[in-house]
Each structure stands twice: as structure tokens, then as C-alpha cells.
Amino acid sequence: MIKWLDEHIEEFILVVLLIFMTVILGIQIISRYIFNNSLSWSEELVRYLFVWSAFMGVPYCIKKGTSIKVDQFRNMMPIKIQKFLLYFDKIIMFALFLILAIFSFDVVRQTYLSGQTSAAMGVPMWTVQLSVLVGSILSLIRIVQNFYEVLSGHKKVEQKHGL
């Protein structure tokens, strides 16, 4: 079970979120155009689910090694420098997501204490903002896993990064 979670947790969450968003928007379209009665909460819920999916997509991309980047500069360097840049990239990403996790924890805590809720559904806003914290923590885990794979010299990782 733990191995399955490690390999598929982000994929599972993203698929579930996509299914919910599709069904809710489908119900909204049917409600609006067939029954002439728009749902007041559907667009807000889909917006919050989309925020969650965005922050769940980040650790998924880190795990798969599919991020938007310009490889041309790195590819022009000797292999040793390319490997150094790969390590440096992981360290910078780790620092970024650590800072993001720390600050997002504070934002979630402050929002929880304030009791702020959403306009249409009355959902506690800390549940929406928690997506940044959860995404950052999962990203940190994936960066550590990826860094370990790079350090241990897995050929699959080197091939993924073109080394």
C-alpha cells in the first residue's frame, strides 16, 4: 500500500479532482441551460478544486521530471558541470518549497484562526489555502527522492535529464 501511495498518490488525487470538476461543471451546465436555474456554489467549488489540482500537479511533475525549463544552456556544458547544475537545481527547488511551506503554514494558521469562509459555499478558506502547504510538502518529499536517485546514480534518472 505504501509503495502504491509513493508511486501514484498525486495521480490519484489529480484524477479524482478532475472527475469532480467535470461532473460539477456538467451539472452546472445542465442546470443552467435545461432547467434555467444556475447553481450558486458550483463555480466556486470548481475554482477551489482547480487550485488544489494546480498544487498537486507540482509534485507530480517533480516526480516525473517534467518541468518547464531551458536545457540548451545546460546541454552545452561538460558532463561534470551538467551534473553539478542538476544537483544545484534540486537544492534551489528544495529551498524554494521549504520557504513556501513555512510561509503557507503561517497563512493557513492565520486564516484558520480568523474563521474566514468563502462567499457562496461558506467553506473555511484555510481548506483552500492548505493546498499550497500540502503541495509544498509533497514537492519537498519528491525533491528528496529525486535527489537521492541522482546521488545514487540511477541510469534512469540520468537518461531522464539527458546526461
C-alpha positions in Angstrom: 0.0 0.0 0.0 2.8 2.4 0.9 4.6 1.7 -2.4 1.4 2.3 -4.3 0.9 5.7 -2.5 4.5 6.6 -3.2 4.1 5.9 -6.9 0.5 7.1 -7.5 -0.8 9.5 -4.8 -0.6 12.6 -6.9 -2.0 10.9 -10.0 -4.9 9.5 -7.9 -5.7 12.9 -6.4 -5.4 14.7 -9.7 -7.8 12.2 -11.4 -10.3 12.5 -8.6 -10.2 16.3 -8.7 -10.6 16.2 -12.5 -13.6 13.9 -12.2 -15.3 16.1 -9.6 -14.6 19.3 -11.6 -16.1 17.7 -14.8 -19.2 16.3 -13.0 -19.8 19.6 -11.2 -19.5 21.7 -14.3 -21.7 19.3 -16.2 -24.4 19.6 -13.6 -24.0 23.4 -13.7 -24.4 23.4 -17.5 -27.5 21.1 -17.3 -28.9 23.2 -14.5 -28.4 26.5 -16.3 -29.4 25.6 -19.8 -32.1 22.9 -19.3 -33.7 24.0 -16.1 -32.9 27.7 -16.3 -31.6 27.6 -12.7 -27.9 28.4 -12.1 -26.2 26.8 -9.1 -24.6 29.4 -6.9 -21.9 27.2 -5.5 -20.6 25.2 -8.4 -18.2 27.7 -10.0 -16.7 28.5 -6.6 -16.2 24.8 -5.8 -14.6 24.1 -9.2 -12.3 27.1 -8.7 -11.1 25.7 -5.4 -10.7 22.2 -6.8 -8.7 23.7 -9.7 -6.4 25.4 -7.1 -5.9 22.1 -5.4 -5.2 20.4 -8.7 -2.6 23.0 -9.6 -0.7 22.5 -6.4 -1.0 18.7 -6.6 0.4 18.9 -10.2 3.7 20.3 -9.0 5.0 17.3 -7.0 3.7 15.1 -9.8 5.9 17.0 -12.3 8.8 16.9 -9.9 8.4 13.1 -9.6 8.2 12.6 -13.3 11.0 15.1 -14.1 8.7 17.0 -16.4 9.1 20.7 -15.7 9.3 23.7 -18.0 12.9 24.5 -18.4 15.5 25.6 -20.9 18.0 22.7 -21.3 20.0 24.3 -24.1 22.4 26.2 -21.7 23.0 23.1 -19.5 23.4 20.8 -22.5 26.3 23.0 -23.9 28.3 22.3 -20.7 30.6 19.4 -20.0 29.0 16.4 -18.2 30.5 17.3 -14.8 29.0 20.7 -14.9 25.7 19.3 -16.1 25.6 17.0 -13.1 26.5 19.9 -10.8 23.7 22.0 -12.3 21.4 19.1 -11.8 22.3 19.0 -8.1 22.2 22.7 -7.8 18.7 22.7 -9.4 17.5 20.3 -6.7 18.9 22.3 -3.9 17.3 25.6 -5.2 14.0 23.8 -5.6 14.2 22.3 -2.1 14.9 25.8 -0.6 12.1 27.3 -2.6 9.5 24.8 -1.5 10.8 24.8 2.1 10.2 28.6 2.2 6.8 28.2 0.6 5.8 25.5 3.1 6.9 27.6 6.0 5.0 30.7 4.8 2.0 28.8 3.7 1.7 27.1 7.1 1.6 30.6 8.7 -1.1 31.7 6.2 -3.2 28.6 6.8 -2.8 29.1 10.6 -3.8 32.8 10.4 -6.8 32.0 8.2 -7.9 29.2 10.4 -7.8 31.5 13.4 -9.7 34.2 11.6 -12.5 31.9 10.7 -12.7 33.3 7.2 -15.2 31.5 4.9 -15.9 31.5 1.1 -18.7 33.7 -0.2 -21.0 31.2 -1.9 -20.4 28.0 -0.1 -19.2 29.1 3.3 -16.2 26.7 3.1 -13.4 27.6 5.5 -10.8 29.3 3.4 -8.0 27.6 5.2 -9.0 24.4 3.4 -8.3 26.1 0.1 -5.1 27.6 1.3 -4.0 24.2 2.6 -3.4 23.2 -1.0 -0.2 25.3 -1.0 1.1 23.7 2.1 0.3 20.1 1.0 1.7 20.7 -2.4 4.9 22.2 -1.0 5.4 19.3 1.4 4.7 16.7 -1.3 7.1 18.6 -3.5 9.8 18.5 -0.8 9.4 14.8 -0.5 9.6 14.3 -4.3 12.7 16.5 -4.5 14.4 14.5 -1.7 13.5 11.3 -3.5 14.7 12.7 -6.8 18.0 13.9 -5.3 18.6 10.5 -3.7 18.1 8.9 -7.1 20.5 11.3 -8.7 23.1 10.8 -6.0 22.8 7.0 -6.1 23.5 7.2 -9.9 20.4 5.6 -11.3 20.7 5.4 -15.1 17.0 6.1 -15.5 17.5 9.5 -13.8 20.5 10.4 -15.9 18.6 9.4 -19.1 15.6 11.5 -18.0 17.8 14.5 -17.6 19.8 13.8 -20.8 23.1 13.1 -19.1 
